[in-house]
Amino acid sequence: MPLRPKIGWVRSIRKALGMTIKQLAKRLGVDPSRIVKIKTAEIRDAVTLHTLKMVAEKLDCSFVYALVPSTSLKEAIESKAEALA
């Protein structure tokens, strides 16, 4: 599972596309200060899924949200069954 870049996905992809904050703001129909707030919120783990979906769409990206168990589902089920027994 890829780790989020230190500067965040939004900023990383925006920069990779050679897009300025103003350009992304225009695509989203928001003030450039909102882009800065989104970037900051992402780094603080405080950005909403709705916001990330919206930004991903405007950056022509797919938004992927996942919960990845630290053990296999089979192991989790067996462990739960064992605890109940």
Secondary structure, DSSP 8 states (H G I E B T S, - for coil): -----TT-HHHHHHHHTT--HHHHHHHHTS-HHHHHHHHHHHHTT---HHHHHHHHHHTT---------SS-HHHHHHHHHHHH-
